[in-house]
Amino acid sequence: MPASLLYNRDKQERKGLVCKERMTTKLRRLLKEKDYLMAPCAYDALTAKCIEASGFDLIGTTGYGMHGAMIGTPDTGLLGMNETVAALSKMQNAVDIPILADGEGGYGSALNVIRMIREYEKTGIGGVFIEDQTQPPNCPFIMKPQLISKEEMVGKIKAAVDARRDDDLVIVARTDAPFEEAVERANAYMDAGADMVKILPKTHEELLKLPKLVHGPIHLGLYVGKGINDGMTAKDCGELGYKIITFPMSCLFAEVAAVMKVLKYIKENEMAEGYPGDLIAFNDYLKFIGVDKIKEYGKKYLKGPQYEGLF
């Protein structure tokens, strides 16, 4: 480590400041300590803070939600890498738990994957998953996925592993192949260096079988109303052997339903007073969003007569 960095760290330790654990290292630690991790998916800094405040240890992201929240479109590969990187940076900066981010298909070939990994690392996230669809990818619930060859995806995974500057960055390989091919691909991706694989079971029976066939940890998304989970909880899935269980659309669908409900009331009544649904109180929102910390910083750092009495 350079002497200047050692000196700065020594200064921090003398001041009683402790360097924060990197999100990559924190995610690796959580994966070792926990039988399974639940990760609701966020699509902006506010939903990330909601997930953290609710007591979860990990946040997922989904192109499905970020397409809708950021550019108001279905998940059809229209969201660019730079837009996603900017969003991830804001999201991870807002919370102290790791984010496992959707890296789409790496935004191109294996060469694009190298740049994607480097740019995603700069955001401070804990991990990233890369899928084996042709580019641009699309949500398999919208259009039937078109897959690149297994060999090309193996090259992408190897490129991702070699490109990361932080060896703790968790790299997950996703496949959208049919069941038997998905198992074959998943094991090949693990052999190529992926830390975990992500597979979308098409039936409840496939969900039950996968952990016995894949030679490594599995990231599973639980989708409401698709008849795949069949009432299973994250704990149930963890006991089967799944390691990360995400809830890709729950926050997104809940927000859209809640916002549409309050807007309907305002449209019909031309006022917000009396709304019968749930609304967070004004002061509770300020507390949730961190106003006390801003006031603390203000009192500590804002000096001069123009700031007297401000806080």
C-alpha positions as CSV (number, residue, x, y, z in Angstrom):
1,M,0.0,0.0,0.0
2,P,1.4,3.5,-0.8
3,A,2.8,5.4,2.1
4,S,0.4,8.3,1.6
5,L,-2.6,5.9,2.0
6,L,-1.1,4.3,5.1
7,Y,-0.6,7.8,6.5
8,N,-4.2,8.8,5.8
9,R,-5.4,5.6,7.3
10,D,-3.3,6.2,10.4
11,K,-4.7,9.7,10.7
12,Q,-8.2,8.3,10.5
13,E,-7.5,5.7,13.2
14,R,-6.1,8.3,15.5
15,K,-9.2,10.4,15.0
16,G,-11.3,7.4,15.9
17,L,-12.7,7.0,12.4
18,V,-13.1,3.5,11.1
19,C,-12.8,2.8,7.4
20,K,-16.1,1.4,6.0
21,E,-16.1,-2.2,4.8
22,R,-16.2,-2.3,1.0
23,M,-19.6,-3.4,-0.3
24,T,-17.9,-6.2,-2.2
25,T,-16.3,-7.5,1.0
26,K,-19.5,-7.1,2.9
27,L,-21.4,-9.1,0.4
28,R,-18.8,-11.9,0.4
29,R,-19.0,-11.9,4.2
30,L,-22.8,-12.1,4.2
31,L,-22.8,-15.0,1.7
32,K,-20.5,-16.9,4.1
33,E,-22.5,-16.0,7.3
34,K,-26.0,-16.4,6.0
35,D,-27.8,-19.6,4.8
36,Y,-29.5,-17.4,2.3
37,L,-30.0,-13.7,1.6
38,M,-33.2,-11.9,0.6
39,A,-32.9,-9.0,-1.7
40,P,-35.9,-6.9,-2.8
41,C,-35.0,-5.0,-6.0
42,A,-34.7,-1.2,-6.0
43,Y,-34.7,1.1,-9.0
44,D,-33.6,4.4,-7.5
45,A,-32.0,5.8,-4.3
46,L,-35.3,6.2,-2.5
47,T,-36.3,2.6,-2.9
48,A,-32.8,1.5,-2.0
49,K,-33.2,3.5,1.3
50,C,-36.6,1.9,1.9
51,I,-35.1,-1.6,1.5
52,E,-32.3,-0.8,3.9
53,A,-34.6,0.8,6.5
54,S,-36.8,-2.3,6.4
55,G,-33.9,-4.4,7.7
56,F,-32.6,-6.2,4.6
57,D,-28.9,-7.0,4.2
58,L,-28.8,-6.8,0.4
59,I,-30.5,-4.9,-2.4
60,G,-31.0,-6.2,-5.9
61,T,-31.7,-4.2,-9.1
62,T,-33.6,-5.2,-12.1
63,G,-33.6,-3.8,-15.6
64,Y,-37.4,-4.3,-15.6
65,G,-37.7,-1.7,-12.8
66,M,-35.0,0.7,-13.9
67,H,-36.4,0.8,-17.5
68,G,-39.8,1.8,-16.1
69,A,-38.5,4.2,-13.4
70,M,-35.8,5.9,-15.4
71,I,-37.1,6.1,-19.0
72,G,-40.7,5.0,-18.7
73,T,-40.4,2.0,-21.1
74,P,-40.7,-1.8,-20.8
75,D,-37.5,-3.8,-20.3
76,T,-36.4,-4.1,-23.9
77,G,-32.8,-3.1,-23.7
78,L,-33.2,0.6,-24.3
79,L,-31.5,1.7,-21.1
80,G,-27.8,2.5,-21.7
81,M,-24.8,1.6,-19.6
82,N,-23.9,5.1,-18.7
83,E,-27.5,5.8,-17.5
84,T,-27.4,2.7,-15.4
85,V,-24.0,3.5,-13.9
86,A,-25.1,6.9,-12.9
87,A,-28.2,5.5,-11.2
88,L,-26.2,2.8,-9.4
89,S,-23.7,5.3,-8.1
90,K,-26.5,7.3,-6.5
91,M,-28.2,4.3,-5.1
92,Q,-25.1,2.7,-3.5
93,N,-24.1,6.1,-2.1
94,A,-27.4,6.4,-0.4
95,V,-27.1,3.1,1.6
96,D,-24.7,1.1,3.7
97,I,-25.7,-2.3,2.4
98,P,-24.4,-3.9,-0.8
99,I,-26.2,-3.8,-4.1
100,L,-26.2,-6.7,-6.5
101,A,-26.7,-5.0,-9.9
102,D,-28.2,-6.0,-13.2
103,G,-25.4,-5.8,-15.8
104,E,-27.7,-6.8,-18.6
105,G,-25.6,-8.8,-21.2
106,G,-22.5,-6.6,-20.6
107,Y,-23.8,-4.1,-23.2
108,G,-22.1,-5.9,-26.1
109,S,-19.3,-8.4,-26.6
110,A,-16.7,-9.6,-24.1
111,L,-14.7,-6.4,-24.7
112,N,-17.8,-4.4,-23.7
113,V,-18.0,-6.5,-20.5
114,I,-14.5,-5.4,-19.5
115,R,-15.5,-1.8,-19.6
116,M,-18.9,-2.5,-17.9
117,I,-17.1,-4.2,-15.0
118,R,-14.7,-1.3,-14.6
119,E,-17.5,1.2,-14.7
120,Y,-19.8,-0.7,-12.3
121,E,-16.9,-1.2,-9.9
122,K,-16.6,2.6,-9.6
123,T,-20.1,2.8,-8.2
124,G,-19.1,0.8,-5.1
125,I,-21.7,-2.0,-5.6
126,G,-21.2,-5.4,-4.1
127,G,-21.8,-7.5,-7.2
128,V,-23.1,-7.8,-10.8
129,F,-24.9,-10.3,-12.9
130,I,-24.5,-10.8,-16.6
131,E,-26.9,-12.6,-18.9
132,D,-26.5,-14.8,-21.9
133,Q,-29.0,-13.1,-24.2
134,T,-28.1,-11.4,-27.5
135,Q,-27.8,-7.7,-27.4
136,P,-29.9,-5.7,-26.7
137,P,-31.5,-8.1,-24.2
138,N,-35.1,-8.1,-23.2
139,C,-37.3,-9.3,-20.4
140,P,-38.2,-13.0,-21.0
141,F,-41.8,-12.2,-19.8
142,I,-42.1,-9.7,-22.7
143,M,-40.3,-11.5,-25.6
144,K,-38.8,-14.9,-26.0
145,P,-35.0,-14.5,-25.3
146,Q,-32.5,-15.0,-28.0
147,L,-29.3,-16.5,-26.7
148,I,-25.7,-16.2,-27.5
149,S,-23.7,-19.4,-27.7
150,K,-22.4,-21.0,-24.5
151,E,-18.9,-20.5,-25.7
152,E,-19.4,-16.7,-26.2
153,M,-20.9,-16.4,-22.7
154,V,-18.0,-18.3,-21.2
155,G,-15.7,-15.7,-22.8
156,K,-17.8,-12.9,-21.2
157,I,-17.5,-14.5,-17.8
158,K,-13.8,-15.0,-18.1
159,A,-13.5,-11.3,-19.2
160,A,-15.5,-10.1,-16.3
161,V,-13.4,-12.1,-13.8
162,D,-10.2,-10.9,-15.2
163,A,-11.4,-7.3,-15.5
164,R,-12.4,-6.8,-11.9
165,R,-9.9,-4.8,-9.9
166,D,-11.5,-5.9,-6.7
167,D,-11.4,-9.7,-6.3
168,D,-14.3,-9.5,-3.9
169,L,-16.7,-8.2,-6.6
170,V,-19.3,-11.0,-6.8
171,I,-19.9,-12.0,-10.4
172,V,-23.2,-13.8,-11.2
173,A,-23.9,-15.5,-14.6
174,R,-27.5,-15.6,-15.7
175,T,-28.9,-17.9,-18.3
176,D,-32.4,-17.7,-19.9
177,A,-32.0,-21.1,-21.6
178,P,-34.6,-23.9,-21.3
179,F,-34.2,-26.1,-18.3
180,E,-31.8,-28.8,-19.4
181,E,-29.7,-26.4,-21.4
182,A,-29.7,-23.9,-18.6
183,V,-28.2,-26.5,-16.2
184,E,-25.5,-27.3,-18.7
185,R,-24.8,-23.6,-19.3
186,A,-24.8,-22.8,-15.6
187,N,-22.2,-25.4,-14.8
188,A,-20.0,-24.2,-17.6
189,Y,-20.3,-20.6,-16.4
190,M,-19.3,-21.7,-12.9
191,D,-16.3,-23.5,-14.4
192,A,-15.4,-20.2,-16.2
193,G,-15.1,-18.4,-12.9
194,A,-18.6,-17.1,-12.0
195,D,-19.2,-16.9,-8.2
196,M,-22.9,-17.8,-8.7
197,V,-25.5,-18.4,-11.4
198,K,-28.9,-17.1,-11.9
199,I,-31.6,-19.2,-13.6
200,L,-35.3,-18.5,-14.0
201,P,-37.2,-21.7,-13.5
202,K,-40.2,-22.0,-15.8
203,T,-42.2,-24.3,-13.5
204,H,-42.5,-25.2,-9.8
205,E,-40.9,-28.6,-10.6
206,E,-37.9,-26.9,-12.2
207,L,-37.5,-24.7,-9.1
208,L,-37.3,-27.8,-6.9
209,K,-34.8,-29.7,-9.1
210,L,-32.3,-26.9,-9.9
211,P,-30.2,-26.9,-6.7
212,K,-29.5,-30.6,-7.1
213,L,-28.2,-30.2,-10.6
214,V,-26.1,-27.0,-10.5
215,H,-22.6,-27.2,-9.2
216,G,-22.6,-23.9,-7.3
217,P,-24.7,-21.3,-5.5
218,I,-27.9,-20.1,-7.3
219,H,-29.5,-16.7,-7.4
220,L,-33.3,-17.0,-7.7
221,G,-35.9,-14.4,-8.5
222,L,-39.3,-14.9,-6.9
223,Y,-42.1,-13.6,-9.1
224,V,-45.7,-13.1,-7.8
225,G,-48.5,-14.6,-9.9
226,K,-46.4,-16.7,-12.3
227,G,-47.3,-20.1,-10.6
228,I,-43.6,-20.9,-10.2
229,N,-43.1,-20.3,-6.5
230,D,-46.4,-21.9,-5.5
231,G,-46.5,-20.2,-2.1
232,M,-42.8,-20.9,-1.2
233,T,-41.0,-18.5,1.1
234,A,-37.5,-17.3,0.8
235,K,-36.7,-19.6,3.7
236,D,-38.1,-22.6,1.8
237,C,-35.9,-21.7,-1.2
238,G,-32.9,-21.3,1.0
239,E,-33.5,-24.7,2.5
240,L,-33.5,-26.1,-1.0
241,G,-30.1,-24.6,-1.6
242,Y,-30.7,-21.2,-3.2
243,K,-28.3,-18.6,-1.9
244,I,-29.8,-15.2,-3.0
245,I,-33.5,-14.8,-3.3
246,T,-34.6,-11.6,-5.0
247,F,-38.0,-10.0,-5.3
248,P,-37.6,-8.2,-8.7
249,M,-41.0,-6.4,-9.1
250,S,-42.6,-6.1,-5.6
251,C,-41.4,-2.6,-4.8
252,L,-42.1,-1.4,-8.4
253,F,-45.6,-2.8,-8.5
254,A,-46.5,-1.6,-5.0
255,E,-45.3,1.9,-5.8
256,V,-47.2,2.2,-9.1
257,A,-50.4,0.9,-7.4
258,A,-50.0,3.3,-4.5
259,V,-49.2,6.4,-6.6
260,M,-52.1,5.7,-9.0
261,K,-54.5,5.3,-6.0
262,V,-53.5,8.7,-4.5
263,L,-53.6,10.4,-7.9
264,K,-57.1,9.0,-8.5
265,Y,-58.2,10.5,-5.2
266,I,-56.7,13.9,-6.0
267,K,-58.2,13.9,-9.5
268,E,-61.7,13.2,-8.1
269,N,-61.5,15.4,-5.0
270,E,-59.2,18.2,-6.2
271,M,-57.4,17.9,-2.8
272,A,-55.1,15.5,-0.9
273,E,-56.7,16.0,2.5
274,G,-58.8,13.1,3.7
275,Y,-57.0,10.5,1.5
276,P,-57.9,7.2,3.1
277,G,-54.7,5.3,2.0
278,D,-51.3,5.2,3.7
279,L,-49.2,8.4,3.5
280,I,-46.0,8.9,5.5
281,A,-46.2,12.0,7.7
282,F,-44.2,15.0,6.7
283,N,-41.7,14.9,9.6
284,D,-41.4,11.2,9.5
285,Y,-40.3,11.5,5.8
286,L,-37.7,14.1,6.8
287,K,-36.3,11.8,9.4
288,F,-36.4,8.8,7.1
289,I,-34.5,10.7,4.3
290,G,-31.8,11.8,6.7
291,V,-32.5,15.4,7.7
292,D,-31.0,14.9,11.1
293,K,-27.6,13.9,9.6
294,I,-27.7,17.0,7.3
295,K,-28.3,19.2,10.4
296,E,-25.5,17.5,12.2
297,Y,-23.1,18.1,9.3
298,G,-24.4,21.7,9.0
299,K,-23.6,22.5,12.7
300,K,-20.2,20.9,12.4
301,Y,-19.0,22.3,9.1
302,L,-20.9,25.4,8.1
303,K,-19.1,28.3,9.7
304,G,-19.5,32.0,9.4
305,P,-22.1,34.6,10.3
306,Q,-24.3,33.7,7.3
307,Y,-25.0,30.3,8.9
308,E,-25.7,31.5,12.5
309,G,-29.1,30.2,13.7
310,L,-29.6,28.2,10.5
311,F,-29.9,24.9,12.3
